[in-house]
Amino acid sequence: MKTLTNHAGGNDRRLPAALLLFAVLWLFISPGIGAFPTKAEDISAACTLSLSGNGGENKALDSERLLDADYTTYVTLSGGDQLKISSEEAFSSIYIIWNKIPGEWTLSAAGASYTLGQYGYLHEFVDLREQTGTAVNEATVSIPKDIAVCDIYAFTEGNLPDWVQVWQPPCQQADLMLFSTHSDDEQLFFAGILPYYAGEIGAAVQVVYLTNHWDVQNRPHEQINGLWTVGVRNYPIVGPFPDDADTLSREGESPEETLQRTLEIFGEDALIEFQVEMIRRFKPQVIVGHDINGEYQHGAHIANTYSLQKALEPAADPQAYPDSAHYGTWVVPKTYIHLWDENKIVMNWDEPLSRFGGKTAFEVSKEGYACHRSQQWTWFTRWLTGTGDGEADTITKASEITRYSPCEYGLYRTTVGPDTKADFLDHITLYRDQVQDPPLEEPTAEPEMPTTAPTAVPSPRQTAERTESEQKPEIRTILIYCAMAACVLCIVIMALLSAHSQKKKRSR
């Protein structure tokens, strides 16, 4: 009995020490636990949508189409309509998939109204807590004009799902500007560029499309979804030129004949003026353009690069194209052309990227192309993957594509000297890393053609630190930290009380 009594007493004496040890360990462990913010929940299915007219009268609304998470279905609304989103559970954000760019529109919530839509996003995320300071149970969207809405989502507070697109405005200054002709060219012939430079490196990348697809319902959505998938966060510029079938090459036509026909359709001066404006506006350090023969001799591809070549000089001339002169002039330090025969570099898009969980830039571009659902039946799919739609890929590396290779480029024009390695940003300091503001006027160095070509193909750069809006701290995370601190405090107090109790017993 004596032995048992002493053993129990030993346990009692060790209890405070164990509690203190647990408290110390908890202090070390809890920051790691708290580093996982809460996940935002999609409560769209539990929301009630209602519609009223400009005069307040109730109107019929097919809510199912707005809640089916399908951008190919939509509801057409009239200017002045009030679309109300209500939920028993408070929501902190909404995500609207417009069918066309709505222009500015008004959001009413928490007793105030806010003007949104200034940036012209087709897929528009609205942080209600940021706007109103609180989560809400009701929000009203004032429809600015006759327009269709595809989908509406509502989320509780927390980290958003990856598929929710929180776009940033177009770049103020672009490290790299990609001139893509059509929606999907950026994922095909320029495969690898966007996942690597926008996603992995985190450079300021601006995508500019020459043509638009506003005449069809689905392709603008595919375009935006594809860009988001490959890591682009700055909203693209979509040009004013239509995707005209007459710009396709005709049998027996030379590239020059196809170009001249396309220039007649689009207007040569209008094309050059557009390119000059883009160069002046974004002041790119690097531009990447299409093959001068249009890859598969597409007239719009040819015209895109033809007008780019023509625009490089007048972009630096303050007297040329005065409508964009307010942006200032600009000499582009480096211009690359796909498949250009001189000063070649061969890009390596087959190295794993940490930003995408070890996938290669080429693999990520294939995922971006998969977002273009309407194009999966075309020959592009077999060109990119080696097989048809729905079949297992036989092309797994960018280096396996030999025709119109997405790895081969040439340095067409430079003010910073020839390349020493296969990197579009060789000799370039990212805008974010420049100590002083970059010059708004053109560099003094005269453009030159490099005399040597690089032979090395480098591995991808180390991933840059990125600060994105979707990673900002959440209030719930702060509350979790507070709760954990309170738990630790309670444990410490209990330990001290237990120690004090044991001391009193021993004193007796």
Secondary structure as GFF3:
##gff-version 3
##sequence-region A 1 508
A	DSSP	alpha_helix	2	34	.	.	.	ID=ss1
A	DSSP	three_ten_helix	44	46	.	.	.	ID=ss2
A	DSSP	beta_strand	48	52	.	.	.	ID=ss3
A	DSSP	beta_strand	58	59	.	.	.	ID=ss4
A	DSSP	alpha_helix	63	66	.	.	.	ID=ss5
A	DSSP	beta_strand	75	77	.	.	.	ID=ss6
A	DSSP	beta_strand	82	91	.	.	.	ID=ss7
A	DSSP	beta_strand	93	98	.	.	.	ID=ss8
A	DSSP	beta_strand	105	109	.	.	.	ID=ss9
A	DSSP	beta_strand	112	116	.	.	.	ID=ss10
A	DSSP	beta_strand	123	127	.	.	.	ID=ss11
A	DSSP	alpha_helix	128	132	.	.	.	ID=ss12
A	DSSP	beta_strand	136	142	.	.	.	ID=ss13
A	DSSP	beta_strand	147	155	.	.	.	ID=ss14
A	DSSP	beta_strand	176	180	.	.	.	ID=ss15
A	DSSP	alpha_helix	193	193	.	.	.	ID=ss16
A	DSSP	pi_helix	194	200	.	.	.	ID=ss17
A	DSSP	beta_strand	205	212	.	.	.	ID=ss18
A	DSSP	alpha_helix	219	229	.	.	.	ID=ss19
A	DSSP	beta_strand	237	242	.	.	.	ID=ss20
A	DSSP	three_ten_helix	245	247	.	.	.	ID=ss21
A	DSSP	alpha_helix	255	266	.	.	.	ID=ss22
A	DSSP	alpha_helix	268	282	.	.	.	ID=ss23
A	DSSP	beta_strand	286	289	.	.	.	ID=ss24
A	DSSP	alpha_helix	294	297	.	.	.	ID=ss25
A	DSSP	alpha_helix	299	311	.	.	.	ID=ss26
A	DSSP	three_ten_helix	314	316	.	.	.	ID=ss27
A	DSSP	three_ten_helix	322	327	.	.	.	ID=ss28
A	DSSP	beta_strand	334	338	.	.	.	ID=ss29
A	DSSP	beta_strand	344	346	.	.	.	ID=ss30
A	DSSP	three_ten_helix	354	356	.	.	.	ID=ss31
A	DSSP	alpha_helix	361	370	.	.	.	ID=ss32
A	DSSP	three_ten_helix	373	375	.	.	.	ID=ss33
A	DSSP	alpha_helix	379	385	.	.	.	ID=ss34
A	DSSP	three_ten_helix	398	400	.	.	.	ID=ss35
A	DSSP	beta_strand	408	414	.	.	.	ID=ss36
A	DSSP	three_ten_helix	431	433	.	.	.	ID=ss37
A	DSSP	three_ten_helix	469	471	.	.	.	ID=ss38
A	DSSP	alpha_helix	475	507	.	.	.	ID=ss39
###
